[in-house]
Amino acid sequence: MVFGRLTHYAFDAVLFSAFLAGIKRSTGLTLNSDKITESKEVKRWLDGYLGVGEWVMDQSIAVLGSSGYFERKR
């Protein structure tokens, strides 16, 4: 039960990070880590967390782009 809950929270955290990556790509808005904390360790952790969202976004776009069910419209 604890493992399932931990997995659920981890998935939610990655999903939220990917959501923030999508906002960054579509609007250019990103978190200002200087306003959140002054700790270098927390800033580094936050950059890593947001990097996971960027990676998930990149992989999702690659998979969906190679699928025949989606087409790119600009």
C-alpha positions as CSV (number, residue, x, y, z in Angstrom):
1,M,0.0,0.0,0.0
2,V,2.8,2.4,0.8
3,F,4.7,1.5,-2.4
4,G,1.5,2.2,-4.4
5,R,1.0,5.6,-2.8
6,L,4.7,6.5,-3.3
7,T,4.5,5.5,-7.0
8,H,1.3,7.5,-7.4
9,Y,3.0,10.6,-5.9
10,A,6.1,10.2,-8.0
11,F,3.9,9.9,-11.2
12,D,2.0,13.0,-10.2
13,A,5.3,14.9,-9.6
14,V,6.6,14.0,-13.0
15,L,3.3,14.9,-14.6
16,F,3.3,18.3,-13.0
17,S,6.9,18.8,-14.1
18,A,5.9,18.0,-17.7
19,F,3.0,20.4,-17.3
20,L,5.5,23.2,-16.3
21,A,7.7,22.3,-19.2
22,G,4.7,22.7,-21.6
23,I,4.0,26.1,-20.1
24,K,7.6,27.1,-20.6
25,R,7.6,26.0,-24.2
26,S,4.3,27.6,-25.2
27,T,4.6,30.9,-23.3
28,G,8.2,31.2,-22.2
29,L,7.2,31.5,-18.5
30,T,9.3,29.5,-16.0
31,L,9.8,29.3,-12.3
32,N,12.0,32.0,-10.8
33,S,14.1,29.9,-8.4
34,D,15.6,33.1,-6.9
35,K,12.1,34.0,-5.6
36,I,11.5,30.5,-4.1
37,T,14.8,30.0,-2.2
38,E,18.3,31.2,-1.7
39,S,19.7,27.7,-1.1
40,K,22.0,26.5,-3.9
41,E,21.0,22.9,-3.1
42,V,17.3,23.5,-3.5
43,K,17.9,25.5,-6.7
44,R,19.9,22.6,-8.1
45,W,17.2,20.1,-7.1
46,L,14.5,22.3,-8.7
47,D,16.5,22.6,-11.9
48,G,16.8,18.8,-12.0
49,Y,13.1,18.4,-11.3
50,L,12.2,20.7,-14.1
51,G,14.7,18.9,-16.4
52,V,12.8,15.7,-15.8
53,G,9.7,17.5,-17.1
54,E,11.6,18.7,-20.2
55,W,12.8,15.2,-20.9
56,V,9.3,13.7,-20.5
57,M,8.0,16.4,-22.9
58,D,10.7,15.6,-25.4
59,Q,10.0,11.9,-25.3
60,S,6.3,12.4,-25.5
61,I,6.6,14.6,-28.6
62,A,8.9,12.1,-30.2
63,V,6.5,9.2,-29.7
64,L,3.5,11.2,-30.7
65,G,5.3,12.6,-33.7
66,S,6.1,9.2,-35.0
67,S,2.6,7.9,-34.5
68,G,0.2,7.9,-37.4
69,Y,-2.6,9.1,-35.2
70,F,-1.2,12.6,-34.8
71,E,-0.2,15.2,-37.4
72,R,1.7,18.4,-37.0
73,K,-0.2,21.6,-37.8
74,R,1.3,25.0,-37.5
